[in-house]
């Protein structure tokens, strides 16, 4: 992966959109939808402190010239249909209230990103946004019940997993937040050992994938593939051990041990 996905806050911010036609208008709509102010002149946008520029010129020479000028002024640039000139690309977006799912391919195939987004549209219930809002409103109560961040994360992981009390794919989950927090939440740590079937991450079972996604510490033998380890949380601690060795003592949190195939 040679890109870092980020969410850029645009509310009330100037954003340069250059060009005419459908492509430029589509970018302008995208900016307005995010609360940004569209600026149609490059120097005006630079003077007003814009940080992003969308360039939708049909003429390649004009697109290159404006991209060079904008980049020289410190802006991040997106040039429509010219990935090689882009500092960033725009993913296919799916919105459920405050939940925003972005599907990108780094500019390789916008059609594939759109197809994946449409599949996700059918999976994610409209009440997902309400679930997010109620979890946000319950933040202080959650902090009070689970002062330790590890306990808090484990309780949420358990509730939000498939079949959990707050399963995001269950349209009724938003109505259970208060009940879950009042009596069903648990932040207990756990340990699990997984004997991998192969070095292919697609061979992970759903249970094993969930374990990796919730682990605080991933203990692994030498034969465990990097592609499998990448399925764990990015901030999980990794600890390598020899083949067949026991898990070291003194580790805390949720620990998943991966044994090589």
N, C-alpha and C positions, 0 to 999 in steps of 0.2 A: 504494500500500500504506500503510494507516494503522495497521499493527500491526508490532511487532518480535518475531519468534519467539525464544523463549528456553527453555532447559532449566533447570528450577528443582530444585535438590537438596533432597529432603525426608527423607532417611534420619534417623530419630530426632527429627524436628521435629513440633511440634503443628500440626494443621491443623483449622480449624473447619468442621464440616459440620452445617448446620441443616436441619430438616425431617423428614418421615416419608414412607414409601412407596418405590416403585421408584426414583424419580429420586435421592432422598437416599441410598439404599442403593448405587446405582451409583457415586455420587461417593465414598462411603466406601470401597468396594472399590478404586477407583482410587488413593485416598490410601494405603491399606494396601499395595497392590501396589508403590508407590514407596517403601515403608519408613517412611511418615509415621504419626503417632499421631492418630487421629480424636478430636476434642473436640466434644461435642454441645451445649455450652452457650456462648453467645457471650461473656459476661463472663469465664468461666473461661478460654476460649481467649485473650482479650485479656490477661488477667493472666499467662498463661504464655508470652506473647511470640509468639503465632501471627502469621504473615505473610500467610497466605492464608485466605480464607473462601469456602466453597461454600454457597449458600442455595437451598433447594429447597422453599420454602413454596408451596402452591397458592394461598393468598390473596395477591393482589397488594399490598395495603396492608401486610401483615406483611412481605412480601419487601422492599418499598421501605424500610420502617422499619429492618429489620435491616441492609440494605445501607448505608443512610446512617450508622447507628451504627458499623458495622465500618469503613467508609471513614474516618469521623472519627477512629477510633483508629489509622489509618495502615495498615490492611490492604488488600491487593488483593482484589477481590470478583468472584465469578462467581455470577450469579443464573440458575438453570436456566430455559431457554425465554424469557428476557427479555434479549436482546442489548443493548438500550439501557441496561440497568442494570449491565452487566459492564465491569470493568476488564481482564479477560482471558477468553479462551474456551479450551475444551479440545479439542484436535485429535483426529482418529482416529489411533490409534497402532498401529504395526507393530513388533514386537520380534524381533531376531535376536541374542540374547546382548547384548553391549554396544552393538550397533547399534540405534538407536531412530529410526524414521522417523515424523515427525508430519505429517499432512495436515490442513490447516485451511482454512476459508473465512471466517474472521472472524465466525462466527456466522450467516452468510447461509444456508447449507444444510448441515446435518449429514449429510443423506442423500448429497449429492455427495461429501463428504469420505470417507464410509464406502465408497462405490462405488469411488473411486480407490484407497483403501487395499486393498480386496479384489483389485483388478487387480495392485497391487504385490506382494501376498502370493504371487501365482502366479509372479511374475518373480524374486523374490529367494530364492536357495537357502538351505536351513537351515544350510549350512556358512559362511554369511557372518559369523556371530558368531565362529567359530573363526578365520577370516581376520583379523578385527579384533584378536583376542586375540594372535595370532602376530605381527602387525605391532607391537602394543604391546610385546610381549616383545623384539622386535628393535630397539627404539628406540635403545638405546645403541650397538649395532653400526652402525645407520644414521647416527647422529651422528658416529661415528668415521670411517666411510667418506666421508661428505659433510659436512664441518664447515660449509660455507657453506649457509645456509638455501635460497637459490635453487637450487643444485645438488640439494639434497635433495628439494625440492618437485618439480623437473622429473623426477627419477628416479622418484618415486612416481607422478606424473601419467602418465608413459609406461607404467609397469607396470600401472596400474589402469585404463587406457583399454580400450575394447572391443577384444578380441583380444589384449590385453597379457598379460604373464607372470602377472599377478595380477588378471586381469579379475574384478570382484566377482560377475558373473553366471555364472561358471564354478565349479561346485561343487568342482572339484579344485584351485582356486587356493591354498587354505590349505596344501596339501602342498608348494607350490613356493616358499614364502617364503625358506627357508634357501638353496636353490639359487640363487634370483634374487639374493639379497644377496651370495652368495659370488662370483658371476662374471658375471651378466648385467645388473646395474644400471648405468644410464648417466644422468648428470646434465648432459649437454651442453646448452648453450643453442642456440636456433635462431631463424630469422627466416622469416616467411611473409607473403605478400601475398594478400588476398582481394578479388576484384571482386564486389561484391554484386549479386544479381539484382534486388532490389527493396528497399523500405524496411520490408518485413514480416519480422520475425524468424523466422516460421515457414518462410520460404523458405531459411533457412540449411541447408546440407548437414550431415550428421553430422560430417564432417571439419572443416568450418568452425566448428561449435558446439564441438567439442573444442579446436580451436586457441584460440578465445576464452576458453574455460574454463581454459586453462593459461597464458595470456599474463601476463607481468610488466608489459609496456607495450603499450597499444593506441593506435596512431597512426591518426587518422581524418580524412577529408576533410569539408567542411562539409555535404554532402548525406547523410551517414550518420545514420540515425534514432536517436533516444535509445533507442527500444525495442530496437534491435539492440545498442547499447552496453551495455544492462543485462544482456545475456547473458554479459558478461565477469565475471571475479572482481571483487567489490566493492572489493578492495584493490589492483587493478591500476592502474598509472599511466595516465592518459589524456593524449594529446598531440594537439592539433588542428593540421592543416597545410592549406595551400591546395590547391585542386583541381589534381592532377597534379604537385604538388611532391614531391621526393624525401624519404626519411626522414632526419631529422637524424643527424649523426654523434654518437658518444659515448654512445649508449644501450647499456645492458647487460641481460642476461637474455633471456628469450624475448619476441620482439617480433612482434606481428601488426599489419599495416597493412591498414586497411579502405578500399577505394576505393568512392566513391559509385556507385550504379547509373546 
